[in-house]
Amino acid sequence: MTDLPVLYSFRRCPYAMRARMALLVSETPVRLREVVLRDKPEEMIAASPKATVPVLVLPDGQVIDESLAIMRWALDRNDPQDWLQRTAAGTELIAEADGPFKHHLDRYKYPTRYENVDPLDHRAGGLVFLEKLDGLIQPSGQLMGAEPTLADHAIFPFVRQFANNDRGWFDALPLSALQKWLGDHLASPLFATTMQKYPQWKSGDEEPVFALDVTV
């Protein structure tokens, strides 16, 4: 098992979610170290001083500490569902999700962390991106076509977080394509495996192997 990469992760973090999904789909097993953000292990901070999840430490000591970079590393090794090939047109969309949409999401969900923030203004700002996604999904079922790609899996954890902040409001929106797209991804075997619960890892603990479930 020592020849497997080590993944520092936090179950509810959308960045860590998308990294875990790519590792699963690429059939790349890792030793999982589940992190509690208020009690980060020294080993993770030593590997990546910015101390944010996910962090992937390869057997040769190389560290990859950006979620999209982990996704691309895993899929460059093995991409059985052609996520990378079909997502070339989605690069700008991912950047929009990670940039302006995430800016609005943070201020909508955590307004007390910022000065002079009206969460409803940022909800409205995020809605513009949701409407864009809804228009792209129709009638294909996914963002880039009939099959899901890296773009779908890189973006939907953040849409999930935005929707869950006020699920009644989100469900009442006239965005049926987006709502179905999100619901289908949340109900997928891949996401169910991604969201398995693991205890907090502490130094010296044995790490569970996080790998593709036969039902995915």
Protein Blocks (a to p, Z undefined) as FASTA:
>chain_A
ZZpccddddfklmklmmmmmmmmmnopacddddddfklccfklmmmmmnopacddddfko
pacfbfklmmmmmmmmocfkommmmmmmmmmmmmmmmmmmmmmmmmmmmmmlpghiafkl
mmmmmmmmmmmmmmmmpmnhpanbjbdcfklmmmmmmmmmmmmmommlmmmpccfklmmm
mmmmmmpmklmmmmpccddddehiacddddddfkZZ
